[in-house]
Amino acid sequence: MTRLLDRSLSILQWRPGRLARHGGVTLGWMLLRAAAQAVTVLLLARGLGATAYGQVVAILATTSFVAPFAGLGLSHIVLRNAARDPAHEAVYFGIARRWWWLTLAPSAMAAIVAAAMLLPGNLPTFAACIAIAAEIAATSFTELGARHRQAQQDMHAFGAIQAGLPLLRLLALIVLFLSLHEVSATAALWAYATSGLAYTGFLYWCLSATTDTKTETASEAMAATSGLPFSLAVFASRLQAEFNKPVLAQTSFGLAGNYNVAQRLVDMASLPLMALQEALWPRLHAQPDPMRQLRRTGLVLIAMALALGAAIWLAAPLLPLLLGGSFTDTVGALRWLAWLPALQAFRALLNFQAIHHARMQLIGWAYAFGATASVAGVSALVPIFGINGAVIAGYAAEVAMIATLSRQKWRGK
């Protein structure tokens, strides 16, 4: 009886630890970002219709393939190195920022070439090129700036930086829709371009005083190529998520628009999972033996992902009421995609284990297999099964990555 009383009192006296607080802060900013993204999707989908909306998302999807190589993935090395050597965090950020400058223009040109090769004709060429370049700059430097603050465990700044771009983009689109009687895909692309360039300039100015050029004082290695496995990992993830848009657009821009809405809704619904993960990684990196906490927290993450999938499946039929009759195909796609976050959460746990054991090449190989499965699956299945083919290819890519990481995990023991 005394033990039971003591345990009851300990439960009543429990207070959230730093991980819970950091996760809560990150979740708050992610929810704000999700709200901005949700309103943006709703505004564009209802204002443009499925076809014009599909044009915009198909153009922007091509930027996601190349954006991970702007900066060579060094933002992830900034997070790892600064968590281990916080005194020289400014040095690591300065190195990463310099390589971001060197790789920005080649990345933008590669994305424009990819768009020209993958997308059908009759698109606003000049607006598309400017929007692609601006999107590359904005998303890559936002990632670098956010990881820079995450490494300092400043989760307020980490969340604010990530939320700033979609908020400014939403503001630009609201001004656009209030100013014009009828908004076209071209006008929407210009809104994306101006907001992206403005945010990149503002963020660069805010972080310009936090760099250090005395690289000889840093204790952690940071070669230019050390972040490439992360670039390949993100590239593979983006291929898995976005390659279907240009392929669907070859059949119909409307299909691309419907599928994009389903994906964005799943991404936004997954934000609580992402918030916990982003708060968890720097704490685990700082521990000499983080495996016990990784397993314990991982079970909670996967359980949350399964509950999330059930909620998405139940809510899917409400979408046409919000977006209009041209988005009826979104219901089936959303229900198919509802269980993908559970696989993604499990893969993220395996990813961390590979990073902890310094198996960086393993990450590159796993995501390379995933990208191959995604591209092959989309190319073969989308022309036959349409949206359902894109969903199947997405699951196949996740399974390929998990199988690779799991196989090497057991071999490494």
C-alpha positions as CSV (number, residue, x, y, z in Angstrom):
1,M,0.0,0.0,0.0
2,T,2.9,2.3,0.8
3,R,4.5,1.6,-2.5
4,L,1.3,2.3,-4.3
5,L,0.9,5.6,-2.5
6,D,4.5,6.6,-3.3
7,R,4.0,5.8,-7.0
8,S,0.8,7.9,-7.0
9,L,2.5,10.8,-5.5
10,S,5.4,10.6,-7.9
11,I,3.0,10.7,-10.8
12,L,1.3,13.8,-9.4
13,Q,4.7,15.4,-9.0
14,W,5.9,14.6,-12.5
15,R,6.8,17.5,-14.7
16,P,7.7,17.4,-18.4
17,G,11.4,17.1,-19.1
18,R,13.4,19.2,-21.6
19,L,12.5,16.8,-24.5
20,A,8.8,17.3,-23.8
21,R,9.2,21.1,-23.6
22,H,11.3,21.3,-26.7
23,G,8.9,19.0,-28.5
24,G,6.0,21.2,-27.4
25,V,7.8,24.4,-28.6
26,T,8.6,22.8,-32.0
27,L,5.1,21.4,-32.3
28,G,3.6,24.9,-31.7
29,W,5.7,26.4,-34.5
30,M,5.0,23.4,-36.8
31,L,1.3,23.8,-36.2
32,L,1.6,27.5,-37.2
33,R,3.5,26.4,-40.3
34,A,0.9,23.7,-41.0
35,A,-1.9,26.2,-40.7
36,A,-0.2,28.5,-43.2
37,Q,0.4,25.6,-45.6
38,A,-3.2,24.4,-45.2
39,V,-4.6,27.8,-45.9
40,T,-2.2,28.1,-48.9
41,V,-3.4,24.8,-50.3
42,L,-7.1,25.7,-49.8
43,L,-6.6,29.2,-51.3
44,L,-4.7,27.9,-54.4
45,A,-6.9,24.8,-54.9
46,R,-10.2,26.7,-54.7
47,G,-8.9,29.8,-56.5
48,L,-7.1,28.0,-59.4
49,G,-9.0,24.7,-59.8
50,A,-7.4,21.3,-60.1
51,T,-5.8,21.9,-63.5
52,A,-4.1,25.3,-62.9
53,Y,-3.2,24.2,-59.4
54,G,-1.7,21.0,-60.9
55,Q,0.5,23.2,-63.1
56,V,1.9,25.1,-60.2
57,V,2.6,22.1,-58.1
58,A,4.2,20.2,-61.0
59,I,6.6,23.1,-61.7
60,L,7.5,23.5,-58.0
61,A,7.9,19.7,-57.6
62,T,10.9,19.7,-59.9
63,T,12.8,22.1,-57.5
64,S,12.5,19.5,-54.7
65,F,14.7,17.1,-56.6
66,V,17.7,19.4,-56.8
67,A,17.3,21.6,-53.7
68,P,19.0,19.1,-51.4
69,F,22.2,19.6,-53.3
70,A,22.3,23.4,-52.7
71,G,24.7,23.4,-49.8
72,L,25.8,19.8,-50.3
73,G,23.7,18.6,-47.3
74,L,26.1,20.3,-44.8
75,S,23.2,21.7,-42.7
76,H,22.9,18.2,-41.2
77,I,26.6,18.2,-40.4
78,V,26.2,21.5,-38.7
79,L,23.6,19.9,-36.5
80,R,25.7,16.9,-35.6
81,N,29.0,18.8,-35.2
82,A,27.6,21.7,-33.2
83,A,25.8,19.3,-30.8
84,R,29.2,17.7,-30.1
85,D,31.3,20.9,-30.2
86,P,28.9,23.8,-29.3
87,A,31.8,26.3,-28.7
88,H,32.6,26.3,-32.5
89,E,29.0,26.2,-33.9
90,A,29.6,29.5,-35.8
91,V,32.6,27.9,-37.6
92,Y,30.5,25.0,-38.9
93,F,27.7,27.3,-40.0
94,G,30.2,29.5,-41.8
95,I,31.6,26.5,-43.8
96,A,28.1,25.4,-44.7
97,R,27.0,28.9,-45.8
98,R,30.1,29.3,-48.0
99,W,29.3,26.0,-49.8
100,W,25.6,27.0,-50.1
101,W,26.7,30.1,-52.2
102,L,29.0,28.0,-54.4
103,T,26.3,25.4,-55.2
104,L,23.2,27.6,-55.5
105,A,23.5,28.7,-59.1
106,P,24.4,25.2,-60.5
107,S,21.5,23.7,-58.5
108,A,19.0,26.3,-59.9
109,M,20.1,25.6,-63.5
110,A,19.8,21.8,-63.0
111,A,16.3,22.2,-61.6
112,I,15.3,24.4,-64.6
113,V,16.7,21.7,-67.0
114,A,14.8,19.0,-65.1
115,A,11.6,20.9,-65.4
116,A,12.1,21.4,-69.2
117,M,12.7,17.6,-69.6
118,L,9.9,16.3,-67.4
119,L,6.9,18.6,-67.8
120,P,4.6,19.0,-70.8
121,G,4.6,22.2,-72.9
122,N,2.3,25.2,-72.7
123,L,3.6,26.4,-69.4
124,P,4.6,30.0,-68.3
125,T,8.3,29.5,-69.1
126,F,9.9,32.7,-67.7
127,A,7.8,32.8,-64.5
128,A,8.5,29.1,-64.0
129,C,12.3,29.6,-64.2
130,I,12.3,32.5,-61.7
131,A,10.0,30.6,-59.3
132,I,12.2,27.5,-59.5
133,A,15.4,29.5,-58.8
134,A,13.7,31.3,-55.9
135,E,12.4,28.1,-54.4
136,I,15.8,26.5,-54.5
137,A,17.3,29.4,-52.7
138,A,14.6,29.8,-50.1
139,T,14.1,26.2,-49.1
140,S,17.8,25.3,-49.0
141,F,18.8,28.4,-46.9
142,T,15.8,28.0,-44.6
143,E,17.0,24.5,-44.0
144,L,20.5,25.6,-43.2
145,G,19.4,28.5,-40.9
146,A,16.9,26.2,-39.1
147,R,19.6,23.5,-38.4
148,H,22.0,26.2,-37.3
149,R,19.5,27.2,-34.5
150,Q,18.5,23.6,-33.8
151,A,22.1,22.7,-33.1
152,Q,22.0,25.3,-30.3
153,Q,18.8,23.6,-29.0
154,D,17.1,27.0,-29.6
155,M,13.8,25.4,-30.6
156,H,11.9,28.6,-30.7
157,A,14.2,30.0,-33.4
158,F,14.3,26.6,-35.2
159,G,10.5,26.6,-35.4
160,A,10.2,30.3,-36.3
161,I,12.7,30.0,-39.2
162,Q,10.8,27.1,-40.7
163,A,7.4,28.7,-40.2
164,G,8.5,32.1,-41.7
165,L,8.7,31.0,-45.3
166,P,5.1,29.5,-45.6
167,L,3.7,32.5,-43.6
168,L,5.3,35.0,-45.9
169,R,4.2,33.0,-49.0
170,L,0.6,32.9,-47.7
171,L,0.7,36.7,-47.2
172,A,1.9,37.2,-50.8
173,L,-0.9,34.9,-52.1
174,I,-3.5,36.7,-50.1
175,V,-2.4,40.0,-51.5
176,L,-2.5,38.5,-55.0
177,F,-6.0,37.2,-54.7
178,L,-7.3,40.4,-53.2
179,S,-5.6,42.4,-56.0
180,L,-6.7,40.4,-59.0
181,H,-10.2,39.4,-60.1
182,E,-8.9,36.2,-61.6
183,V,-5.6,34.6,-60.6
184,S,-3.7,32.4,-63.1
185,A,-0.9,29.9,-62.6
186,T,1.6,32.5,-63.8
187,A,0.5,35.0,-61.2
188,A,0.8,32.4,-58.5
189,L,4.3,31.5,-59.6
190,W,5.4,35.1,-59.4
191,A,4.0,35.3,-55.8
192,Y,6.1,32.2,-54.9
193,A,9.2,33.8,-56.5
194,T,8.9,37.2,-54.8
195,S,8.1,35.8,-51.4
196,G,10.9,33.2,-51.6
197,L,13.6,35.7,-52.6
198,A,12.4,38.2,-49.9
199,Y,12.6,35.6,-47.2
200,T,16.0,34.3,-48.2
201,G,17.4,37.9,-48.1
202,F,15.9,38.6,-44.7
203,L,17.1,35.3,-43.2
204,Y,20.6,35.8,-44.6
205,W,20.8,39.2,-43.1
206,C,19.5,38.0,-39.7
207,L,22.2,35.2,-39.6
208,S,25.1,37.1,-41.1
209,A,26.7,37.9,-37.7
210,T,26.8,34.3,-36.5
211,T,29.6,32.9,-38.7
212,D,33.3,32.4,-37.9
213,T,36.1,31.9,-40.4
214,K,38.7,30.4,-38.0
215,T,38.2,26.8,-39.1
216,E,41.4,25.6,-37.5
217,T,39.9,26.0,-34.0
218,A,37.1,23.5,-34.7
219,S,37.5,20.0,-33.3
220,E,35.0,18.2,-35.6
221,A,35.8,17.3,-39.2
222,M,33.6,18.9,-41.8
223,A,34.7,18.2,-45.4
224,A,32.7,19.5,-48.3
225,T,31.5,16.0,-49.2
226,S,30.6,14.9,-45.7
227,G,27.0,16.0,-46.1
228,L,26.4,14.3,-49.5
229,P,24.9,11.2,-48.0
230,F,22.2,13.4,-46.4
231,S,21.7,15.2,-49.7
232,L,21.2,11.9,-51.4
233,A,18.8,10.8,-48.6
234,V,16.7,14.0,-49.0
235,F,16.9,13.7,-52.8
236,A,15.6,10.2,-52.6
237,S,12.8,11.3,-50.3
238,R,11.9,14.1,-52.6
239,L,11.9,11.8,-55.6
240,Q,9.6,9.4,-53.7
241,A,7.3,12.3,-52.8
242,E,7.4,14.5,-55.9
243,F,8.5,12.6,-59.0
244,N,4.9,11.5,-59.4
245,K,3.7,15.1,-60.1
246,P,5.5,15.5,-63.4
247,V,4.5,12.0,-64.5
248,L,0.9,12.5,-63.4
249,A,1.0,15.9,-65.3
250,Q,1.8,14.1,-68.5
251,T,-1.6,12.5,-68.2
252,S,-3.5,15.3,-66.6
253,F,-2.6,18.4,-64.5
254,G,-5.8,17.7,-62.6
255,L,-4.4,14.3,-61.4
256,A,-1.2,16.1,-60.2
257,G,-3.3,18.6,-58.3
258,N,-5.5,16.0,-56.6
259,Y,-2.5,13.9,-55.6
260,N,-0.6,16.9,-54.3
261,V,-3.5,17.9,-52.0
262,A,-3.6,14.4,-50.5
263,Q,0.2,14.4,-49.9
264,R,0.2,17.9,-48.3
265,L,-2.6,16.9,-46.0
266,V,-0.8,13.8,-44.8
267,D,2.4,15.9,-44.3
268,M,0.5,18.4,-42.2
269,A,-1.2,15.8,-40.2
270,S,2.2,14.2,-39.4
271,L,3.6,17.4,-37.9
272,P,3.2,16.3,-34.2
273,L,5.4,13.3,-35.1
274,M,8.0,15.5,-36.8
275,A,8.0,17.9,-33.9
276,L,8.9,15.1,-31.5
277,Q,11.6,13.8,-33.8
278,E,13.2,17.2,-34.4
279,A,13.4,17.8,-30.6
280,L,14.7,14.2,-30.0
281,W,17.6,14.1,-32.5
282,P,20.0,16.8,-30.9
283,R,19.4,15.2,-27.5
284,L,20.3,11.8,-28.7
285,H,23.3,13.0,-30.6
286,A,24.7,14.5,-27.4
287,Q,24.4,11.1,-25.5
288,P,27.2,8.5,-25.6
289,D,24.7,5.7,-25.6
290,P,21.3,6.8,-26.9
291,M,19.9,3.4,-28.0
292,R,17.7,2.8,-24.9
293,Q,15.9,6.1,-25.2
294,L,15.7,5.7,-29.0
295,R,13.8,2.4,-28.6
296,R,11.5,3.7,-25.9
297,T,10.6,6.9,-27.7
298,G,10.4,5.0,-31.1
299,L,7.6,2.8,-29.9
300,V,5.6,5.9,-28.9
301,L,6.2,7.5,-32.3
302,I,5.0,4.5,-34.2
303,A,1.9,4.1,-32.1
304,M,1.1,7.8,-32.7
305,A,1.6,7.3,-36.4
306,L,-0.9,4.4,-36.5
307,A,-3.5,6.5,-34.6
308,L,-2.8,9.3,-37.1
309,G,-3.5,7.0,-40.0
310,A,-6.8,6.0,-38.6
311,A,-7.9,9.6,-38.2
312,I,-6.8,10.5,-41.7
313,W,-8.8,7.6,-43.2
314,L,-11.9,8.6,-41.4
315,A,-11.7,12.3,-42.3
316,A,-10.9,11.8,-46.0
317,P,-14.5,12.0,-47.4
318,L,-14.8,15.6,-46.1
319,L,-12.3,17.0,-48.7
320,P,-14.5,17.6,-51.7
321,L,-16.8,19.7,-49.5
322,L,-13.8,22.0,-48.7
323,L,-12.1,22.1,-52.1
324,G,-14.8,21.6,-54.7
325,G,-15.9,18.9,-57.0
326,S,-12.7,18.8,-59.1
327,F,-10.9,17.2,-56.1
328,T,-13.0,14.1,-55.7
329,D,-10.1,11.9,-56.6
330,T,-8.3,13.2,-53.5
331,V,-10.4,11.0,-51.2
332,G,-9.1,7.7,-52.4
333,A,-5.5,8.9,-52.6
334,L,-5.7,10.3,-49.0
335,R,-7.0,7.0,-47.7
336,W,-4.3,5.1,-49.5
337,L,-1.6,7.4,-48.0
338,A,-2.9,7.4,-44.5
339,W,-0.6,4.6,-43.2
340,L,2.6,6.0,-44.8
341,P,3.6,8.0,-41.7
342,A,4.1,4.8,-39.7
343,L,6.6,3.5,-42.1
344,Q,8.3,6.9,-42.3
345,A,8.6,7.1,-38.5
346,F,10.2,3.6,-38.4
347,R,12.6,4.5,-41.1
348,A,13.6,7.7,-39.2
349,L,14.6,5.6,-36.2
350,L,16.8,3.3,-38.3
351,N,18.3,6.5,-39.9
352,F,19.4,7.8,-36.5
353,Q,21.0,4.5,-35.6
354,A,23.0,4.6,-38.8
355,I,24.1,8.1,-38.1
356,H,25.1,7.3,-34.5
357,H,27.3,4.4,-35.6
358,A,28.8,6.7,-38.3
359,R,27.4,4.6,-41.2
360,M,26.8,7.6,-43.4
361,Q,27.3,5.6,-46.6
362,L,24.6,3.2,-45.5
363,I,22.1,6.1,-45.5
364,G,23.1,7.0,-49.0
365,W,22.7,3.5,-50.3
366,A,19.3,3.0,-48.6
367,Y,17.9,6.1,-50.1
368,A,19.4,5.4,-53.4
369,F,17.5,2.1,-53.5
370,G,14.4,4.0,-52.4
371,A,14.8,6.5,-55.1
372,T,15.3,3.7,-57.7
373,A,12.2,1.9,-56.5
374,S,10.2,5.1,-56.6
375,V,11.2,6.2,-60.1
376,A,10.7,2.7,-61.5
377,G,7.4,2.3,-59.8
378,V,6.0,5.7,-60.8
379,S,7.2,5.3,-64.4
380,A,5.6,1.8,-64.7
381,L,2.5,2.2,-62.6
382,V,1.2,5.7,-63.0
383,P,0.5,5.5,-66.7
384,I,-1.6,2.4,-66.0
385,F,-3.2,3.0,-62.6
386,G,-3.0,6.8,-62.3
387,I,-3.0,8.1,-58.7
388,N,-3.2,4.6,-57.2
389,G,0.0,3.7,-59.0
390,A,1.8,6.7,-57.5
391,V,0.7,5.6,-54.0
392,I,1.9,2.0,-54.5
393,A,5.3,3.4,-55.7
394,G,5.5,5.5,-52.6
395,Y,5.1,2.5,-50.3
396,A,7.5,0.4,-52.4
397,A,10.2,3.1,-51.9
398,E,9.7,3.2,-48.1
399,V,9.9,-0.6,-47.9
400,A,13.1,-0.7,-50.0
401,M,14.7,1.9,-47.7
402,I,13.7,0.1,-44.5
403,A,14.8,-3.3,-45.8
404,T,18.3,-1.9,-46.6
405,L,18.7,-0.1,-43.3
406,S,17.4,-3.1,-41.3
407,R,19.6,-5.6,-43.2
408,Q,22.7,-3.7,-42.5
409,K,21.7,-3.1,-38.9
410,W,21.6,-6.8,-38.2
411,R,24.8,-7.4,-40.1
412,G,26.5,-4.7,-38.0
413,K,25.8,-6.5,-34.8
